[in-house]
Structures are given as structure tokens and as C-alpha cells.
Amino acid sequence: MPSAVITSKGQVTVPKEVRENLDLGRGSVIDFVWEQGSYRVTRRAGSVTDIFGMLPKPPAAASLEDMDAGIAAGAAEAMRHDRA
């Protein structure tokens, strides 16, 4: 059974086996749930770091003019569909 020691600052290093079983990594959040006289440790679903890097980086930053042109083109397309 994995165990850990609490430091003088109240910190605990989560054993490797537990980190692997709970799929914990840097930025993961764990919850301590009180149940019938003891705590249950659970991984909080959805760390913000889980989504880091999921979207590809755009090839280049768009200028304000490019964004305005894209918005205008989308609006024009929507108007064409509304008239049809």
C-alpha cells in the first residue's frame, strides 16, 4: 500500500504508483472527500493543463484587417443564404 510523509509545511509527495493510477500530472487537482470517518482522494476531472496544446497554433497571427474581412465575408454569406 503506497504511503507518504507530511513535511513540516504540511506538504505531501504523492507516491508514483498513486499518480500513475489516478493519471496525475503537473497542474492536476485532487479532492479530499470525507466519507464515514475517513478521506477518499480523487482526481478532479478536467485540469486546465489537460487542454493545453490541443488546438494547433495558427500559421501566422491575423491582422485586424484580416479579421474584419473575414467577418464581412461571413456576414455576406449569411445574407445570401437568408435571401435564398
VMD Tcl script that draws the C-alpha trace (Angstrom):
set ca {
  {0.00 0.00 0.00}
  {1.51 3.37 -1.00}
  {2.19 5.84 1.79}
  {3.66 9.31 2.20}
  {5.12 11.52 4.92}
  {3.79 15.00 5.68}
  {6.52 17.67 5.81}
  {6.74 20.40 8.45}
  {4.91 22.66 5.97}
  {2.03 20.19 5.63}
  {3.09 19.08 2.16}
  {2.90 15.54 0.82}
  {4.58 13.98 -2.20}
  {2.03 11.74 -3.89}
  {3.66 8.36 -4.48}
  {4.40 7.48 -8.11}
  {2.05 4.49 -8.08}
  {-0.84 6.72 -6.95}
  {0.00 9.42 -9.52}
  {0.02 6.81 -12.27}
  {-3.22 5.14 -11.13}
  {-5.04 8.49 -10.89}
  {-3.36 9.85 -14.05}
  {-2.00 12.83 -12.11}
  {0.50 15.21 -13.60}
  {1.70 18.75 -13.18}
  {-1.29 21.00 -12.57}
  {-3.66 18.16 -11.68}
  {-6.06 18.87 -8.84}
  {-7.06 16.29 -6.27}
  {-10.06 16.43 -3.95}
  {-10.26 15.07 -0.42}
  {-13.77 13.70 0.17}
  {-14.86 12.96 3.76}
  {-16.79 9.68 3.89}
  {-17.80 7.80 7.02}
  {-14.84 8.79 9.17}
  {-12.08 8.76 6.56}
  {-10.99 10.65 3.48}
  {-11.09 9.44 -0.09}
  {-8.65 11.07 -2.53}
  {-9.97 11.60 -6.04}
  {-8.69 13.28 -9.16}
  {-10.72 16.31 -10.08}
  {-11.89 15.90 -13.65}
  {-10.60 18.37 -16.17}
  {-7.45 20.23 -15.26}
  {-6.85 23.30 -17.36}
  {-3.47 21.88 -18.33}
  {-5.23 18.86 -19.86}
  {-6.35 21.01 -22.77}
  {-3.07 22.85 -23.27}
  {-1.77 22.29 -26.77}
  {-4.90 20.57 -28.10}
  {-5.51 23.17 -30.78}
  {-2.88 23.70 -33.45}
  {-1.14 27.03 -33.50}
  {-2.27 29.26 -36.35}
  {0.32 29.61 -39.13}
  {0.53 33.35 -38.52}
  {-1.25 35.96 -36.46}
  {-4.15 37.58 -38.29}
  {-4.20 41.33 -38.60}
  {-7.25 43.37 -37.63}
  {-7.86 43.99 -41.31}
  {-7.84 40.24 -42.00}
  {-10.29 39.65 -39.14}
  {-12.59 42.43 -40.37}
  {-12.51 40.97 -43.89}
  {-13.36 37.50 -42.56}
  {-16.27 38.85 -40.53}
  {-17.58 40.80 -43.53}
  {-17.31 37.73 -45.77}
  {-19.17 35.60 -43.23}
  {-21.91 38.22 -42.87}
  {-22.27 38.49 -46.66}
  {-22.53 34.70 -46.95}
  {-25.19 34.60 -44.22}
  {-27.19 37.29 -46.01}
  {-27.02 35.34 -49.28}
  {-28.41 32.25 -47.51}
  {-31.19 34.29 -45.87}
  {-32.33 35.61 -49.28}
  {-32.37 32.16 -50.89}
}
mol new
graphics top color blue
foreach p $ca { graphics top sphere $p radius 0.5 }
foreach p [lrange $ca 0 end-1] q [lrange $ca 1 end] { graphics top cylinder $p $q radius 0.2 }
display resetview
